[in-house]
Amino acid sequence: MSGGILVRGCEGLEEFRACVALQREIWGEADLEIVPDTIFVVAAHTGGQILGAFDDGRLTGFTLSLPGLRNGGAYLHSHMTGVAAEYRDRGVGRMLKLFQREDALRRDIRLIEWTFDPLEMRNAHFNLNRLGAIARRYLPNLYGLTSSPLHRGLATDRLVAEWQLDSPRVLAALHGEVQNPRHAESIEIPSSLEGWKTSDTALVERLQGEIRAKFTQEFARGYAAVGVAKTPTGSAYQLIPWSDF
């Protein structure tokens, strides 16, 4: 509990439906990609997670994770996290992730993965710098072209965040001790991109293609994205060889 917010597992159909309602509030009623309550039920009964952040009983944020199997070991795929608009920038998302980590470790699960848009640098900073995740897989147009207004008709390219829950890197990040690598390759994202998303979709598509090619090349060389740093014109992903950590 922090600042009056309590994070716990959601229980029962009523709370699962509250997660669906919050989805609609966050992503919009017109979004046809809304995850229905039946999937929340399936996740709850197959070893997934449905976590909620509550303020005096009101659901203010949630996380939905599904169980997975990789290289013979169990992991969680964190499919969706949403926070009500008035509760953003209050640490609710971080509280959900920390509770998610604790719950997974209690079940002897040491890996959580999720996907995120490479063009969304705020998410990239949170995932790589604040949580200590790394990314070494790039999935072009993973979900196809969707009806979501958030995607603006762009290909749904995604980076895969790997969160090794008890690794030295993650432990350091959670204590604010992760240092930017001194010698790293970089992939820059200009700060003007946000404005282009609403004014010049063709330009954003070209930039997306260039970034896709750069990540694909660096990952093929055995590099991983491990951080985000500010630059004079925006932000840049920092990449180092896998063998360095």
N, C-alpha and C positions, 0 to 999 in steps of 0.2 A: 504494500500500500504506500502511495506517495502522492502528496497533494490532494488527498481525498479520492484518488482513483484506485480501484481495486481490480487486479487482473486475476482471472481464474478461468477454469475450463467451463465452457457453455454446456448446459445440460437440457435435454428435452427439445421437443419440436417447437415449443413457443420461443425459446431463445434462439434456435436455428433460424426461425422465421424473422426474428428481430435482426439477425445478421443479413438476411436477404433484403429486408427493408432498408437497412443502413447502406447496403450496396446501391440500391436505387437512389438514395439520397445523395450519395457521393458521385456515382457515375451517370446518373440521369435515368429517368423513366423510359426514355426512347432507346436505351442501350439494349440490344437484343442478346448481348453476350452475358447477361446476368446469370450467375450460378444459382440454380434452384435449391430449395430446402432439401430435396431428396439427396443431393450430393453431400450436403452436410451430414445427413443421417448415415449415408454410406461411410463417410470418413470416420464418424464416431464409432462405427461398429467394425471397422477394419484396421484399427491401430493408428488412425490419423489424429489430428488435433483440431479442435474448434475452441479457440481462446477468445475471451472477451475482456474488454476494459470497461468497467462500470463506474459511474459517478452517481452515488446515491440511488443505485438500482437501475439507472439509465445506461443502456449500451452506447458507448461513445467510440468504440473501435473494436476490431476483431481480426483474427488471423485464421485462415483455413489451410490445413496441411494434409497431404495424402501420404500413405506409406509407400515406400519403394524398395527395390532391391538392386544393388549395384556391386558387381565383383563379388558376389556371394554374401554381401553384408547388407543389413537393413539400414535405410536412411529415410528421412522425411523430405518430401517435396512441398515447400511452402508456396502454395499456389496463389494466395491472395491475402493482402493486408489492407485494411481501410480504416481511416480515422475521420470522424465527423469534422466538418470545416472549422467549427469554433474551438475544437480541441487540438488542432495542429500547432506545432511549435511549442508544445507543452510537455514533450517527452513521452507521449503515449505510445508512439510507434516503437521507441526504444524499450519501454516497459514490456510491451508485447513480445518483442524479440528476446529479451532476457528471460522472461517467463518460459517462452518456447524452448530456449536452450536448457533451462533447468529441468523442465519436464522431460525433454529428450534424454538428458544424461541420467535421470532417475530410471529410465527404461533401458539404459545401456545402449542408447543410440548416440553416435558421435559425429554424425554428418547430417547437416540440413542444407538443401540446395533450393534455389529459386531463380527465376529469370527476371531480368530488368532491361529496360530500353537503354542502349548505349548512348543515346542522345540526351538522356535525362541526368544531368550532372549532379543534381542535388541527391538523387537516389544513389548514384555511383559513389559520392563522398560518404554517404551514410553506410553503404554496404562495405566498402573497402577500407575507409579510414576509421570509421567509428566502431564497426563490428569486427573488422579483421578478416573478412572474407576475401577470397581471391577469385579471379575469373580466367579461365584458359580454354573456354569453348565459346564459339560464336555460332548462333543458329539463325540463318537468314529466313525472314518471313515465317517464323515459327507457327503462328496462329492464322496465317493467311490474311487477306484483307478483311477487316471486320466492319461492323456497323457502328462501332463506338466512336463518338465525336472526339474522344481524346486522341485517337490514332490519326485523325485528319486524312484518312485515305492512304496513309503511308504503309509500306511493308512493315510487318511486325518483327523486325530484327531484334534479337535478344542475346545478351550475354548471360552466361550461367554463373551465378554466385555459388561458390563452394565454401561452406562455413564448417570448418573442422573444429568442433565445439571445445575440445580440451587441448588444442595445439598451443604452443608457446606464443605464436603470433596472435591468436584470438585472445588469449589471456592478457597479453600486453595491450591490445587495442581496448579491451574493456576497462583497463586502468588508465587509458589515455597515454600510453607509453610507446605506441608504434611510431617509428621514425621513418621519414621519407627516404627511400634509397638514394645514395649519392650518385650512383652510376646506373642510369636506366634509359631505356628507349621510351619514347613518348608518342602519344597520339592525341593531338589537340582538338578540342571542340570549342569553336568561337562562341562568345557570350551573345553575339547577335543572332544566334540560331533561333532563340525563342521568338523573336520578332518575325523572322522569316517563316516560321511555321504558319503564321496567319496571313502573311503577305506574299509569299513566293514559294509555293509548294514544289515547283519544279527545281528550284535551287536546293531546297532541303533534300529532295530525292537524289540529286547529284552528290551532295555532301554525304548522304547516307551510304551511297555506293562507294565513295572513296574511303570512308571509315571502315566499311565492311571488308574492303580489299586489304587495308592496313592490318586490321585485327587478324584476318585469315593468314596473312603472311607471317606476322609475328608469332601467332600460336603454332604455326607449322614449324617454326624455328625452335620451338620449345620454350617460348616466353609465356609469362602469365602476368595479367594486370593485377597489381598489388596496392595501388593507391591512386589518389587524385591530387594534383597540385594546381594552385592558381598560376596563371600566366598573365602577361600584359594585355592579352586580347581575349581571355576566357579561362578555360581550365584544360588540363591535360592528364590523360591516363599515364601512369608510370608502369612500365613493364620490365621485369627482370627474368632471367632463366629460372625454370622450375628448380633446378639443382641448388639454387642459392638459399632455399628455405625448406 
